Amino acid sequence: MYNLRRKQAIDSVVKKIKKLLVAKKTDEAKQLIPAAYKAFDKAAKEHTIQKGAADRKKSRLAKLVARTK
């Protein structure tokens, strides 16, 4: 139950960021990055996902936002 909740929190914030990037709203997407990091870190802390996986996904998300202009 808790794992599902944490995974859904990750998925929802990542989906919001990707939607904003498609709409070329980079500044708004950058403002959601801390929320995504928080969701990833919380999931890693509770062993829903592994720490390395959380770090990798955070890095890829940050790269995606930085690349999109």
A tleap script that builds the chain and sets N, CA, C and O, in Angstrom:
source leaprc.protein.ff14SB
mol = sequence {
  NMET TYR ASN LEU ARG ARG LYS GLN ALA ILE
  ASP SER VAL VAL LYS LYS ILE LYS LYS LEU
  LEU VAL ALA LYS LYS THR ASP GLU ALA LYS
  GLN LEU ILE PRO ALA ALA TYR LYS ALA PHE
  ASP LYS ALA ALA LYS GLU HIE THR ILE GLN
  LYS GLY ALA ALA ASP ARG LYS LYS SER ARG
  LEU ALA LYS LEU VAL ALA ARG THR CLYS
}
set mol.1.N position { 0.816 -1.190 0.000 }
set mol.1.CA position { 0.000 0.000 0.000 }
set mol.1.C position { 0.864 1.260 0.000 }
set mol.1.O position { 0.661 2.159 -0.816 }
set mol.2.N position { 1.835 1.319 0.929 }
set mol.2.CA position { 2.689 2.498 1.016 }
set mol.2.C position { 3.618 2.603 -0.188 }
set mol.2.O position { 3.876 3.698 -0.689 }
set mol.3.N position { 4.120 1.451 -0.650 }
set mol.3.CA position { 4.989 1.468 -1.822 }
set mol.3.C position { 4.247 2.017 -3.029 }
set mol.3.O position { 4.795 2.810 -3.794 }
set mol.4.N position { 3.022 1.602 -3.198 }
set mol.4.CA position { 2.206 2.059 -4.314 }
set mol.4.C position { 1.994 3.569 -4.235 }
set mol.4.O position { 2.069 4.270 -5.244 }
set mol.5.N position { 1.733 4.056 -3.037 }
set mol.5.CA position { 1.517 5.484 -2.829 }
set mol.5.C position { 2.767 6.286 -3.202 }
set mol.5.O position { 2.673 7.335 -3.838 }
set mol.6.N position { 3.928 5.784 -2.803 }
set mol.6.CA position { 5.174 6.487 -3.112 }
set mol.6.C position { 5.478 6.463 -4.608 }
set mol.6.O position { 5.919 7.463 -5.175 }
set mol.7.N position { 5.239 5.318 -5.242 }
set mol.7.CA position { 5.479 5.218 -6.684 }
set mol.7.C position { 4.528 6.137 -7.452 }
set mol.7.O position { 4.923 6.749 -8.444 }
set mol.8.N position { 3.289 6.236 -7.000 }
set mol.8.CA position { 2.332 7.121 -7.659 }
set mol.8.C position { 2.723 8.582 -7.478 }
set mol.8.O position { 2.511 9.397 -8.376 }
set mol.9.N position { 3.294 8.917 -6.323 }
set mol.9.CA position { 3.753 10.289 -6.090 }
set mol.9.C position { 4.876 10.626 -7.071 }
set mol.9.O position { 4.908 11.722 -7.631 }
set mol.10.N position { 5.782 9.694 -7.272 }
set mol.10.CA position { 6.875 9.891 -8.231 }
set mol.10.C position { 6.307 10.053 -9.633 }
set mol.10.O position { 6.636 11.004 -10.342 }
set mol.11.N position { 5.464 9.129 -10.019 }
set mol.11.CA position { 4.910 9.141 -11.372 }
set mol.11.C position { 4.144 10.429 -11.663 }
set mol.11.O position { 4.266 10.995 -12.749 }
set mol.12.N position { 3.361 10.888 -10.701 }
set mol.12.CA position { 2.537 12.072 -10.951 }
set mol.12.C position { 3.390 13.323 -11.131 }
set mol.12.O position { 3.120 14.127 -12.023 }
set mol.13.N position { 4.416 13.498 -10.297 }
set mol.13.CA position { 5.234 14.708 -10.416 }
set mol.13.C position { 6.095 14.655 -11.682 }
set mol.13.O position { 6.306 15.683 -12.326 }
set mol.14.N position { 6.586 13.482 -12.040 }
set mol.14.CA position { 7.379 13.354 -13.269 }
set mol.14.C position { 6.499 13.612 -14.484 }
set mol.14.O position { 6.926 14.248 -15.447 }
set mol.15.N position { 5.278 13.119 -14.432 }
set mol.15.CA position { 4.342 13.344 -15.538 }
set mol.15.C position { 4.033 14.836 -15.694 }
set mol.15.O position { 3.964 15.344 -16.813 }
set mol.16.N position { 3.848 15.533 -14.572 }
set mol.16.CA position { 3.590 16.975 -14.626 }
set mol.16.C position { 4.766 17.708 -15.262 }
set mol.16.O position { 4.581 18.596 -16.094 }
set mol.17.N position { 5.978 17.325 -14.860 }
set mol.17.CA position { 7.172 17.977 -15.405 }
set mol.17.C position { 7.271 17.740 -16.906 }
set mol.17.O position { 7.534 18.672 -17.667 }
set mol.18.N position { 7.063 16.503 -17.335 }
set mol.18.CA position { 7.165 16.193 -18.764 }
set mol.18.C position { 6.088 16.916 -19.569 }
set mol.18.O position { 6.337 17.350 -20.694 }
set mol.19.N position { 4.902 17.044 -18.999 }
set mol.19.CA position { 3.821 17.770 -19.671 }
set mol.19.C position { 4.188 19.241 -19.856 }
set mol.19.O position { 3.931 19.826 -20.908 }
set mol.20.N position { 4.789 19.832 -18.826 }
set mol.20.CA position { 5.220 21.227 -18.914 }
set mol.20.C position { 6.327 21.394 -19.946 }
set mol.20.O position { 6.364 22.399 -20.656 }
set mol.21.N position { 7.220 20.430 -20.037 }
set mol.21.CA position { 8.306 20.522 -21.004 }
set mol.21.C position { 7.781 20.432 -22.429 }
set mol.21.O position { 8.279 21.123 -23.318 }
set mol.22.N position { 6.793 19.597 -22.651 }
set mol.22.CA position { 6.189 19.488 -23.979 }
set mol.22.C position { 5.520 20.810 -24.355 }
set mol.22.O position { 5.521 21.211 -25.519 }
set mol.23.N position { 4.949 21.479 -23.351 }
set mol.23.CA position { 4.294 22.764 -23.582 }
set mol.23.C position { 5.290 23.925 -23.576 }
set mol.23.O position { 4.884 25.086 -23.623 }
set mol.24.N position { 6.586 23.622 -23.518 }
set mol.24.CA position { 7.659 24.631 -23.540 }
set mol.24.C position { 7.621 25.562 -22.326 }
set mol.24.O position { 8.008 26.726 -22.423 }
set mol.25.N position { 7.161 25.060 -21.200 }
set mol.25.CA position { 7.121 25.853 -19.965 }
set mol.25.C position { 8.253 25.389 -19.045 }
set mol.25.O position { 8.020 24.782 -18.000 }
set mol.26.N position { 9.480 25.691 -19.462 }
set mol.26.CA position { 10.666 25.207 -18.769 }
set mol.26.C position { 10.792 25.766 -17.358 }
set mol.26.O position { 11.188 25.049 -16.439 }
set mol.27.N position { 10.463 27.024 -17.182 }
set mol.27.CA position { 10.597 27.645 -15.860 }
set mol.27.C position { 9.682 26.982 -14.831 }
set mol.27.O position { 10.082 26.749 -13.691 }
set mol.28.N position { 8.468 26.685 -15.240 }
set mol.28.CA position { 7.530 26.017 -14.333 }
set mol.28.C position { 7.998 24.595 -14.029 }
set mol.28.O position { 7.830 24.106 -12.912 }
set mol.29.N position { 8.582 23.939 -15.022 }
set mol.29.CA position { 9.102 22.583 -14.821 }
set mol.29.C position { 10.258 22.606 -13.826 }
set mol.29.O position { 10.375 21.717 -12.983 }
set mol.30.N position { 11.107 23.622 -13.926 }
set mol.30.CA position { 12.245 23.736 -13.003 }
set mol.30.C position { 11.766 23.925 -11.565 }
set mol.30.O position { 12.425 23.477 -10.627 }
set mol.31.N position { 10.634 24.577 -11.393 }
set mol.31.CA position { 10.104 24.784 -10.047 }
set mol.31.C position { 9.594 23.481 -9.433 }
set mol.31.O position { 9.519 23.366 -8.210 }
set mol.32.N position { 9.242 22.494 -10.269 }
set mol.32.CA position { 8.744 21.213 -9.761 }
set mol.32.C position { 9.867 20.206 -9.483 }
set mol.32.O position { 9.620 19.149 -8.903 }
set mol.33.N position { 11.086 20.527 -9.891 }
set mol.33.CA position { 12.208 19.608 -9.680 }
set mol.33.C position { 12.392 19.260 -8.193 }
set mol.33.O position { 12.577 18.084 -7.878 }
set mol.34.N position { 12.350 20.230 -7.270 }
set mol.34.CA position { 12.500 19.856 -5.854 }
set mol.34.C position { 11.420 18.880 -5.361 }
set mol.34.O position { 11.698 18.019 -4.526 }
set mol.35.N position { 10.212 19.011 -5.868 }
set mol.35.CA position { 9.141 18.088 -5.475 }
set mol.35.C position { 9.442 16.685 -5.977 }
set mol.35.O position { 9.180 15.699 -5.288 }
set mol.36.N position { 9.998 16.603 -7.187 }
set mol.36.CA position { 10.368 15.297 -7.736 }
set mol.36.C position { 11.502 14.684 -6.922 }
set mol.36.O position { 11.472 13.496 -6.601 }
set mol.37.N position { 12.499 15.496 -6.589 }
set mol.37.CA position { 13.619 15.008 -5.777 }
set mol.37.C position { 13.125 14.486 -4.428 }
set mol.37.O position { 13.581 13.451 -3.942 }
set mol.38.N position { 12.195 15.213 -3.842 }
set mol.38.CA position { 11.648 14.806 -2.548 }
set mol.38.C position { 10.951 13.448 -2.660 }
set mol.38.O position { 11.113 12.581 -1.801 }
set mol.39.N position { 10.175 13.279 -3.732 }
set mol.39.CA position { 9.454 12.016 -3.925 }
set mol.39.C position { 10.440 10.865 -4.133 }
set mol.39.O position { 10.261 9.784 -3.571 }
set mol.40.N position { 11.481 11.094 -4.939 }
set mol.40.CA position { 12.482 10.053 -5.174 }
set mol.40.C position { 13.225 9.705 -3.887 }
set mol.40.O position { 13.426 8.529 -3.583 }
set mol.41.N position { 13.632 10.722 -3.133 }
set mol.41.CA position { 14.388 10.487 -1.901 }
set mol.41.C position { 13.559 9.753 -0.853 }
set mol.41.O position { 14.061 8.879 -0.147 }
set mol.42.N position { 12.287 10.121 -0.762 }
set mol.42.CA position { 11.405 9.460 0.195 }
set mol.42.C position { 11.223 7.990 -0.149 }
set mol.42.O position { 11.231 7.128 0.730 }
set mol.43.N position { 11.057 7.712 -1.447 }
set mol.43.CA position { 10.894 6.326 -1.888 }
set mol.43.C position { 12.167 5.523 -1.638 }
set mol.43.O position { 12.102 4.354 -1.258 }
set mol.44.N position { 13.322 6.149 -1.849 }
set mol.44.CA position { 14.589 5.455 -1.617 }
set mol.44.C position { 14.810 5.219 -0.125 }
set mol.44.O position { 15.310 4.168 0.277 }
set mol.45.N position { 14.439 6.189 0.681 }
set mol.45.CA position { 14.617 6.067 2.135 }
set mol.45.C position { 13.812 4.894 2.689 }
set mol.45.O position { 14.273 4.181 3.580 }
set mol.46.N position { 12.619 4.704 2.161 }
set mol.46.CA position { 11.743 3.634 2.634 }
set mol.46.C position { 11.923 2.330 1.850 }
set mol.46.O position { 11.151 1.385 2.013 }
set mol.47.N position { 12.949 2.294 1.002 }
set mol.47.CA position { 13.300 1.091 0.223 }
set mol.47.C position { 12.223 0.678 -0.776 }
set mol.47.O position { 12.120 -0.496 -1.132 }
set mol.48.N position { 11.420 1.645 -1.228 }
set mol.48.CA position { 10.467 1.369 -2.294 }
set mol.48.C position { 11.228 1.187 -3.594 }
set mol.48.O position { 10.928 0.291 -4.383 }
set mol.49.N position { 12.218 2.047 -3.811 }
set mol.49.CA position { 13.164 1.882 -4.911 }
set mol.49.C position { 14.559 1.981 -4.312 }
set mol.49.O position { 14.732 2.509 -3.213 }
set mol.50.N position { 15.545 1.476 -5.028 }
set mol.50.CA position { 16.903 1.511 -4.500 }
set mol.50.C position { 17.483 2.918 -4.629 }
set mol.50.O position { 17.071 3.696 -5.490 }
set mol.51.N position { 18.439 3.229 -3.764 }
set mol.51.CA position { 19.031 4.559 -3.741 }
set mol.51.C position { 19.685 4.897 -5.076 }
set mol.51.O position { 19.558 6.022 -5.560 }
set mol.52.N position { 20.373 3.948 -5.666 }
set mol.52.CA position { 21.024 4.183 -6.957 }
set mol.52.C position { 20.019 4.477 -8.057 }
set mol.52.O position { 20.253 5.321 -8.921 }
set mol.53.N position { 18.911 3.776 -8.014 }
set mol.53.CA position { 17.859 4.007 -9.011 }
set mol.53.C position { 17.268 5.394 -8.844 }
set mol.53.O position { 16.999 6.078 -9.831 }
set mol.54.N position { 17.063 5.815 -7.605 }
set mol.54.CA position { 16.523 7.148 -7.344 }
set mol.54.C position { 17.494 8.214 -7.841 }
set mol.54.O position { 17.088 9.191 -8.471 }
set mol.55.N position { 18.786 8.019 -7.550 }
set mol.55.CA position { 19.794 8.988 -7.994 }
set mol.55.C position { 19.847 9.070 -9.516 }
set mol.55.O position { 19.937 10.157 -10.086 }
set mol.56.N position { 19.789 7.919 -10.161 }
set mol.56.CA position { 19.842 7.867 -11.625 }
set mol.56.C position { 18.634 8.576 -12.239 }
set mol.56.O position { 18.778 9.330 -13.201 }
set mol.57.N position { 17.458 8.336 -11.689 }
set mol.57.CA position { 16.250 8.955 -12.227 }
set mol.57.C position { 16.239 10.457 -11.984 }
set mol.57.O position { 15.775 11.218 -12.834 }
set mol.58.N position { 16.746 10.895 -10.829 }
set mol.58.CA position { 16.840 12.326 -10.560 }
set mol.58.C position { 17.789 12.988 -11.556 }
set mol.58.O position { 17.510 14.069 -12.074 }
set mol.59.N position { 18.898 12.331 -11.812 }
set mol.59.CA position { 19.881 12.875 -12.742 }
set mol.59.C position { 19.315 12.977 -14.151 }
set mol.59.O position { 19.498 13.992 -14.823 }
set mol.60.N position { 18.643 11.952 -14.590 }
set mol.60.CA position { 18.074 11.956 -15.941 }
set mol.60.C position { 16.977 13.005 -16.085 }
set mol.60.O position { 16.847 13.638 -17.133 }
set mol.61.N position { 16.197 13.182 -15.037 }
set mol.61.CA position { 15.141 14.186 -15.069 }
set mol.61.C position { 15.743 15.594 -15.127 }
set mol.61.O position { 15.268 16.446 -15.878 }
set mol.62.N position { 16.780 15.828 -14.337 }
set mol.62.CA position { 17.439 17.133 -14.338 }
set mol.62.C position { 18.059 17.415 -15.713 }
set mol.62.O position { 17.983 18.538 -16.212 }
set mol.63.N position { 18.666 16.400 -16.315 }
set mol.63.CA position { 19.263 16.561 -17.648 }
set mol.63.C position { 18.190 16.894 -18.673 }
set mol.63.O position { 18.393 17.745 -19.538 }
set mol.64.N position { 17.055 16.226 -18.576 }
set mol.64.CA position { 15.958 16.456 -19.501 }
set mol.64.C position { 15.464 17.900 -19.419 }
set mol.64.O position { 15.229 18.547 -20.440 }
set mol.65.N position { 15.312 18.393 -18.192 }
set mol.65.CA position { 14.844 19.769 -17.999 }
set mol.65.C position { 15.893 20.754 -18.502 }
set mol.65.O position { 15.549 21.757 -19.127 }
set mol.66.N position { 17.155 20.481 -18.239 }
set mol.66.CA position { 18.223 21.389 -18.656 }
set mol.66.C position { 18.352 21.431 -20.178 }
set mol.66.O position { 18.640 22.484 -20.748 }
set mol.67.N position { 18.140 20.295 -20.835 }
set mol.67.CA position { 18.258 20.211 -22.287 }
set mol.67.C position { 17.111 20.911 -23.008 }
set mol.67.O position { 17.301 21.463 -24.092 }
set mol.68.N position { 15.926 20.889 -22.412 }
set mol.68.CA position { 14.743 21.454 -23.057 }
set mol.68.C position { 14.748 22.965 -22.908 }
set mol.68.O position { 14.894 23.499 -21.808 }
set mol.69.N position { 14.586 23.630 -24.019 }
set mol.69.CA position { 14.571 25.101 -23.986 }
set mol.69.C position { 13.330 25.631 -24.649 }
set mol.69.O position { 13.138 26.845 -24.721 }
savepdb mol mol.pdb
quit
